[in-house]
Amino acid sequence: MKTVKIALVLLLSTFLYTNANAQILRNSFLIGGSMNFDYSSGKTTVESSNKPDVNRNEPTSTVFGIEPRFGYFLADNFCLGLNLDFRLNSTTADYTNKRGETNSSTTTTTRLITGPFARYYGALSDNVYAFGEVSFGGGLDSRLVSDPNDSLNLNGPQSVSVSNLQFGVGPGLNFFLNDYVAFEALAKYTYSQSTFTAFNDKARTIGSNIRFTVGLQIYFRAITAGIKQ
């Protein structure tokens, strides 16, 4: 399977100051986030000594995501803020119906999840800070299932609405490139629940994963910009 993953960085700031005595102190702000694009596609061959080889196409998936973040330091080293997770996902999969015909269906998902996060920072050196993050989020997925040949008996495209709840916790590191911009690495465990109704059936899925992300963050104060003093 070929997988192409491109990690991009979202930078957003309307405050840039020449005074560079930065600080993660009370009344400071945090703006940053990440952007990603993921494409995967491939083919699997099953070889058997007694039966003919079977070639199978794996699902083709394209994902685009953007995760901006805004935070405010209520106290020295303690930040409370808001996360936004927006994703577009298109997956095309082959299947075989009862008549032995091979067709494909496409599921397009639009996701929007938002919620608060809290962080506490500790200095490891002059320009390296460790932090712990806890987050909670909720939102909706809108899924559209399209089957051009109607082999799944959908009677046209079907729209599915999914309710999501997420809880996440994990450690991270900030490596400050200068007095107000930091390269960030975060490893996060996420527990999630999804509830949806589709094809006259109500269901709930429960999942967990560990996710590693990188990005850039900007820290500044209302009058003087910066992160450490």
Contacts in CASP RR format, 6 or more apart in sequence:
PFRMAT RR
TARGET T0000
AUTHOR 0000-0000-0000
METHOD contacts of the structure
MODEL  1
MKTVKIALVLLLSTFLYTNANAQILRNSFLIGGSMNFDYSSGKTTVESSN
KPDVNRNEPTSTVFGIEPRFGYFLADNFCLGLNLDFRLNSTTADYTNKRG
ETNSSTTTTTRLITGPFARYYGALSDNVYAFGEVSFGGGLDSRLVSDPND
SLNLNGPQSVSVSNLQFGVGPGLNFFLNDYVAFEALAKYTYSQSTFTAFN
DKARTIGSNIRFTVGLQIYFRAITAGIKQ
1 40 0 8 1.000
1 41 0 8 1.000
1 42 0 8 1.000
1 44 0 8 1.000
1 58 0 8 1.000
2 40 0 8 1.000
2 41 0 8 1.000
2 42 0 8 1.000
3 38 0 8 1.000
3 39 0 8 1.000
3 40 0 8 1.000
4 38 0 8 1.000
4 39 0 8 1.000
4 40 0 8 1.000
5 36 0 8 1.000
5 37 0 8 1.000
5 38 0 8 1.000
6 36 0 8 1.000
6 37 0 8 1.000
6 38 0 8 1.000
7 34 0 8 1.000
7 35 0 8 1.000
7 36 0 8 1.000
7 214 0 8 1.000
7 215 0 8 1.000
8 34 0 8 1.000
8 35 0 8 1.000
8 36 0 8 1.000
8 37 0 8 1.000
9 33 0 8 1.000
9 34 0 8 1.000
9 35 0 8 1.000
9 215 0 8 1.000
9 216 0 8 1.000
10 32 0 8 1.000
10 33 0 8 1.000
10 34 0 8 1.000
10 35 0 8 1.000
10 66 0 8 1.000
10 67 0 8 1.000
10 68 0 8 1.000
10 215 0 8 1.000
10 216 0 8 1.000
11 32 0 8 1.000
11 216 0 8 1.000
11 218 0 8 1.000
12 31 0 8 1.000
12 32 0 8 1.000
12 68 0 8 1.000
12 218 0 8 1.000
13 31 0 8 1.000
13 218 0 8 1.000
13 220 0 8 1.000
15 29 0 8 1.000
15 220 0 8 1.000
15 225 0 8 1.000
16 220 0 8 1.000
16 225 0 8 1.000
17 220 0 8 1.000
17 224 0 8 1.000
17 225 0 8 1.000
17 226 0 8 1.000
19 224 0 8 1.000
19 225 0 8 1.000
20 178 0 8 1.000
20 179 0 8 1.000
20 180 0 8 1.000
20 225 0 8 1.000
20 226 0 8 1.000
21 179 0 8 1.000
21 224 0 8 1.000
21 226 0 8 1.000
21 228 0 8 1.000
21 229 0 8 1.000
22 176 0 8 1.000
22 179 0 8 1.000
22 180 0 8 1.000
22 219 0 8 1.000
22 220 0 8 1.000
22 221 0 8 1.000
22 225 0 8 1.000
22 226 0 8 1.000
22 227 0 8 1.000
22 228 0 8 1.000
22 229 0 8 1.000
23 219 0 8 1.000
23 221 0 8 1.000
23 226 0 8 1.000
23 227 0 8 1.000
23 228 0 8 1.000
23 229 0 8 1.000
24 73 0 8 1.000
24 76 0 8 1.000
24 77 0 8 1.000
24 79 0 8 1.000
24 121 0 8 1.000
24 129 0 8 1.000
24 219 0 8 1.000
24 227 0 8 1.000
24 228 0 8 1.000
25 73 0 8 1.000
25 76 0 8 1.000
25 77 0 8 1.000
25 221 0 8 1.000
25 229 0 8 1.000
26 73 0 8 1.000
26 74 0 8 1.000
26 75 0 8 1.000
26 76 0 8 1.000
27 72 0 8 1.000
27 73 0 8 1.000
27 221 0 8 1.000
27 222 0 8 1.000
28 72 0 8 1.000
28 73 0 8 1.000
28 219 0 8 1.000
28 220 0 8 1.000
28 221 0 8 1.000
28 226 0 8 1.000
28 227 0 8 1.000
29 70 0 8 1.000
29 71 0 8 1.000
29 72 0 8 1.000
29 73 0 8 1.000
29 219 0 8 1.000
29 220 0 8 1.000
29 221 0 8 1.000
29 222 0 8 1.000
30 69 0 8 1.000
30 70 0 8 1.000
30 71 0 8 1.000
30 72 0 8 1.000
30 73 0 8 1.000
30 79 0 8 1.000
30 81 0 8 1.000
30 217 0 8 1.000
30 218 0 8 1.000
30 219 0 8 1.000
31 68 0 8 1.000
31 69 0 8 1.000
31 70 0 8 1.000
31 71 0 8 1.000
31 217 0 8 1.000
31 218 0 8 1.000
31 220 0 8 1.000
32 68 0 8 1.000
32 69 0 8 1.000
32 70 0 8 1.000
32 215 0 8 1.000
32 216 0 8 1.000
32 217 0 8 1.000
32 218 0 8 1.000
33 67 0 8 1.000
33 68 0 8 1.000
33 69 0 8 1.000
33 215 0 8 1.000
33 216 0 8 1.000
33 217 0 8 1.000
34 66 0 8 1.000
34 67 0 8 1.000
34 213 0 8 1.000
34 214 0 8 1.000
34 215 0 8 1.000
35 65 0 8 1.000
35 66 0 8 1.000
35 67 0 8 1.000
36 63 0 8 1.000
36 64 0 8 1.000
36 65 0 8 1.000
37 63 0 8 1.000
37 64 0 8 1.000
37 65 0 8 1.000
38 61 0 8 1.000
38 62 0 8 1.000
38 63 0 8 1.000
39 61 0 8 1.000
39 62 0 8 1.000
39 63 0 8 1.000
40 58 0 8 1.000
40 60 0 8 1.000
40 61 0 8 1.000
41 58 0 8 1.000
41 60 0 8 1.000
41 61 0 8 1.000
42 57 0 8 1.000
42 58 0 8 1.000
42 60 0 8 1.000
43 55 0 8 1.000
43 56 0 8 1.000
43 57 0 8 1.000
43 58 0 8 1.000
44 55 0 8 1.000
44 56 0 8 1.000
44 57 0 8 1.000
44 58 0 8 1.000
45 53 0 8 1.000
45 54 0 8 1.000
45 55 0 8 1.000
45 56 0 8 1.000
46 53 0 8 1.000
46 54 0 8 1.000
46 55 0 8 1.000
46 56 0 8 1.000
47 53 0 8 1.000
48 54 0 8 1.000
56 94 0 8 1.000
57 94 0 8 1.000
59 91 0 8 1.000
59 92 0 8 1.000
59 93 0 8 1.000
59 94 0 8 1.000
60 91 0 8 1.000
60 92 0 8 1.000
60 93 0 8 1.000
61 89 0 8 1.000
61 90 0 8 1.000
61 91 0 8 1.000
61 92 0 8 1.000
62 89 0 8 1.000
62 90 0 8 1.000
62 91 0 8 1.000
63 87 0 8 1.000
63 88 0 8 1.000
63 89 0 8 1.000
64 87 0 8 1.000
64 88 0 8 1.000
64 89 0 8 1.000
65 85 0 8 1.000
65 86 0 8 1.000
65 87 0 8 1.000
65 88 0 8 1.000
66 86 0 8 1.000
66 87 0 8 1.000
67 83 0 8 1.000
67 84 0 8 1.000
67 85 0 8 1.000
67 86 0 8 1.000
67 213 0 8 1.000
68 83 0 8 1.000
68 84 0 8 1.000
69 81 0 8 1.000
69 82 0 8 1.000
69 83 0 8 1.000
69 84 0 8 1.000
69 117 0 8 1.000
69 217 0 8 1.000
70 81 0 8 1.000
70 82 0 8 1.000
71 79 0 8 1.000
71 80 0 8 1.000
71 81 0 8 1.000
71 82 0 8 1.000
72 79 0 8 1.000
72 80 0 8 1.000
72 81 0 8 1.000
73 79 0 8 1.000
74 80 0 8 1.000
77 120 0 8 1.000
77 121 0 8 1.000
77 122 0 8 1.000
78 118 0 8 1.000
78 119 0 8 1.000
78 120 0 8 1.000
78 121 0 8 1.000
79 118 0 8 1.000
79 119 0 8 1.000
79 120 0 8 1.000
79 121 0 8 1.000
80 116 0 8 1.000
80 117 0 8 1.000
80 118 0 8 1.000
80 119 0 8 1.000
81 116 0 8 1.000
81 117 0 8 1.000
81 118 0 8 1.000
82 114 0 8 1.000
82 115 0 8 1.000
82 116 0 8 1.000
82 117 0 8 1.000
83 114 0 8 1.000
83 115 0 8 1.000
83 116 0 8 1.000
83 117 0 8 1.000
83 135 0 8 1.000
83 137 0 8 1.000
84 112 0 8 1.000
84 113 0 8 1.000
84 114 0 8 1.000
84 115 0 8 1.000
85 111 0 8 1.000
85 112 0 8 1.000
85 113 0 8 1.000
85 114 0 8 1.000
86 111 0 8 1.000
86 112 0 8 1.000
87 109 0 8 1.000
87 110 0 8 1.000
87 111 0 8 1.000
88 108 0 8 1.000
88 109 0 8 1.000
88 110 0 8 1.000
88 111 0 8 1.000
89 107 0 8 1.000
89 108 0 8 1.000
89 109 0 8 1.000
89 111 0 8 1.000
90 106 0 8 1.000
90 107 0 8 1.000
90 108 0 8 1.000
90 109 0 8 1.000
91 106 0 8 1.000
91 107 0 8 1.000
91 109 0 8 1.000
92 104 0 8 1.000
92 105 0 8 1.000
92 106 0 8 1.000
93 104 0 8 1.000
93 105 0 8 1.000
93 107 0 8 1.000
94 102 0 8 1.000
94 103 0 8 1.000
94 104 0 8 1.000
95 102 0 8 1.000
95 103 0 8 1.000
95 104 0 8 1.000
95 105 0 8 1.000
95 151 0 8 1.000
95 152 0 8 1.000
96 102 0 8 1.000
96 103 0 8 1.000
97 103 0 8 1.000
97 151 0 8 1.000
97 152 0 8 1.000
101 149 0 8 1.000
101 151 0 8 1.000
103 147 0 8 1.000
103 148 0 8 1.000
103 149 0 8 1.000
103 151 0 8 1.000
104 148 0 8 1.000
105 145 0 8 1.000
105 146 0 8 1.000
105 147 0 8 1.000
105 152 0 8 1.000
106 145 0 8 1.000
106 146 0 8 1.000
107 143 0 8 1.000
107 144 0 8 1.000
107 145 0 8 1.000
107 146 0 8 1.000
108 143 0 8 1.000
108 144 0 8 1.000
108 146 0 8 1.000
109 141 0 8 1.000
109 142 0 8 1.000
109 143 0 8 1.000
109 144 0 8 1.000
110 141 0 8 1.000
110 142 0 8 1.000
110 143 0 8 1.000
111 139 0 8 1.000
111 140 0 8 1.000
111 141 0 8 1.000
111 142 0 8 1.000
111 164 0 8 1.000
112 139 0 8 1.000
112 140 0 8 1.000
113 137 0 8 1.000
113 138 0 8 1.000
113 139 0 8 1.000
113 164 0 8 1.000
113 166 0 8 1.000
114 137 0 8 1.000
114 138 0 8 1.000
114 139 0 8 1.000
115 135 0 8 1.000
115 136 0 8 1.000
115 137 0 8 1.000
115 138 0 8 1.000
116 135 0 8 1.000
116 136 0 8 1.000
116 137 0 8 1.000
117 133 0 8 1.000
117 134 0 8 1.000
117 135 0 8 1.000
117 136 0 8 1.000
118 133 0 8 1.000
118 134 0 8 1.000
118 135 0 8 1.000
119 131 0 8 1.000
119 132 0 8 1.000
119 133 0 8 1.000
120 131 0 8 1.000
120 132 0 8 1.000
121 129 0 8 1.000
121 130 0 8 1.000
121 131 0 8 1.000
121 132 0 8 1.000
121 174 0 8 1.000
122 129 0 8 1.000
122 130 0 8 1.000
122 131 0 8 1.000
123 129 0 8 1.000
123 228 0 8 1.000
124 130 0 8 1.000
124 173 0 8 1.000
126 228 0 8 1.000
127 175 0 8 1.000
127 176 0 8 1.000
127 228 0 8 1.000
128 173 0 8 1.000
128 174 0 8 1.000
128 175 0 8 1.000
128 176 0 8 1.000
129 173 0 8 1.000
129 174 0 8 1.000
129 176 0 8 1.000
129 182 0 8 1.000
130 171 0 8 1.000
130 172 0 8 1.000
130 173 0 8 1.000
130 174 0 8 1.000
131 171 0 8 1.000
131 172 0 8 1.000
131 173 0 8 1.000
131 174 0 8 1.000
132 169 0 8 1.000
132 170 0 8 1.000
132 171 0 8 1.000
132 172 0 8 1.000
133 168 0 8 1.000
133 169 0 8 1.000
133 170 0 8 1.000
133 171 0 8 1.000
133 172 0 8 1.000
133 186 0 8 1.000
133 188 0 8 1.000
134 168 0 8 1.000
134 169 0 8 1.000
134 170 0 8 1.000
135 166 0 8 1.000
135 167 0 8 1.000
135 168 0 8 1.000
135 169 0 8 1.000
135 188 0 8 1.000
136 166 0 8 1.000
136 167 0 8 1.000
136 168 0 8 1.000
137 164 0 8 1.000
137 165 0 8 1.000
137 166 0 8 1.000
137 167 0 8 1.000
138 163 0 8 1.000
138 164 0 8 1.000
138 165 0 8 1.000
138 166 0 8 1.000
139 163 0 8 1.000
139 164 0 8 1.000
139 165 0 8 1.000
140 161 0 8 1.000
140 162 0 8 1.000
140 163 0 8 1.000
140 164 0 8 1.000
141 160 0 8 1.000
141 161 0 8 1.000
141 162 0 8 1.000
141 164 0 8 1.000
141 194 0 8 1.000
141 196 0 8 1.000
142 159 0 8 1.000
142 160 0 8 1.000
142 161 0 8 1.000
142 162 0 8 1.000
143 159 0 8 1.000
143 160 0 8 1.000
143 161 0 8 1.000
143 162 0 8 1.000
143 196 0 8 1.000
144 157 0 8 1.000
144 158 0 8 1.000
144 159 0 8 1.000
144 160 0 8 1.000
145 152 0 8 1.000
145 154 0 8 1.000
145 157 0 8 1.000
145 158 0 8 1.000
145 159 0 8 1.000
145 160 0 8 1.000
145 198 0 8 1.000
146 156 0 8 1.000
146 157 0 8 1.000
147 154 0 8 1.000
147 156 0 8 1.000
147 157 0 8 1.000
150 156 0 8 1.000
154 199 0 8 1.000
158 198 0 8 1.000
158 199 0 8 1.000
160 196 0 8 1.000
160 197 0 8 1.000
160 198 0 8 1.000
161 196 0 8 1.000
161 197 0 8 1.000
162 194 0 8 1.000
162 195 0 8 1.000
162 196 0 8 1.000
163 194 0 8 1.000
163 195 0 8 1.000
163 196 0 8 1.000
164 192 0 8 1.000
164 193 0 8 1.000
164 194 0 8 1.000
165 192 0 8 1.000
165 193 0 8 1.000
165 194 0 8 1.000
166 190 0 8 1.000
166 191 0 8 1.000
166 192 0 8 1.000
166 193 0 8 1.000
167 190 0 8 1.000
167 191 0 8 1.000
167 192 0 8 1.000
168 188 0 8 1.000
168 189 0 8 1.000
168 190 0 8 1.000
168 191 0 8 1.000
169 188 0 8 1.000
169 189 0 8 1.000
170 186 0 8 1.000
170 187 0 8 1.000
170 188 0 8 1.000
170 189 0 8 1.000
171 186 0 8 1.000
171 187 0 8 1.000
172 184 0 8 1.000
172 185 0 8 1.000
172 186 0 8 1.000
172 187 0 8 1.000
173 184 0 8 1.000
173 185 0 8 1.000
174 182 0 8 1.000
174 183 0 8 1.000
174 184 0 8 1.000
174 217 0 8 1.000
175 182 0 8 1.000
175 183 0 8 1.000
175 184 0 8 1.000
175 185 0 8 1.000
176 182 0 8 1.000
176 183 0 8 1.000
176 227 0 8 1.000
176 228 0 8 1.000
177 183 0 8 1.000
179 225 0 8 1.000
179 226 0 8 1.000
179 227 0 8 1.000
179 228 0 8 1.000
180 218 0 8 1.000
180 219 0 8 1.000
180 220 0 8 1.000
180 225 0 8 1.000
180 226 0 8 1.000
180 227 0 8 1.000
181 216 0 8 1.000
181 217 0 8 1.000
181 218 0 8 1.000
181 219 0 8 1.000
182 216 0 8 1.000
182 217 0 8 1.000
182 218 0 8 1.000
182 219 0 8 1.000
182 227 0 8 1.000
183 214 0 8 1.000
183 215 0 8 1.000
183 216 0 8 1.000
184 214 0 8 1.000
184 215 0 8 1.000
184 216 0 8 1.000
184 217 0 8 1.000
185 212 0 8 1.000
185 213 0 8 1.000
185 214 0 8 1.000
185 215 0 8 1.000
186 212 0 8 1.000
186 213 0 8 1.000
186 214 0 8 1.000
187 210 0 8 1.000
187 211 0 8 1.000
187 212 0 8 1.000
188 210 0 8 1.000
188 211 0 8 1.000
188 212 0 8 1.000
188 213 0 8 1.000
189 208 0 8 1.000
189 209 0 8 1.000
189 210 0 8 1.000
190 208 0 8 1.000
190 209 0 8 1.000
190 210 0 8 1.000
190 211 0 8 1.000
191 206 0 8 1.000
191 207 0 8 1.000
191 208 0 8 1.000
192 206 0 8 1.000
192 207 0 8 1.000
192 208 0 8 1.000
193 204 0 8 1.000
193 205 0 8 1.000
193 206 0 8 1.000
193 207 0 8 1.000
194 204 0 8 1.000
194 205 0 8 1.000
195 202 0 8 1.000
195 203 0 8 1.000
195 204 0 8 1.000
196 202 0 8 1.000
196 203 0 8 1.000
196 204 0 8 1.000
197 203 0 8 1.000
219 225 0 8 1.000
219 226 0 8 1.000
219 227 0 8 1.000
220 226 0 8 1.000
END
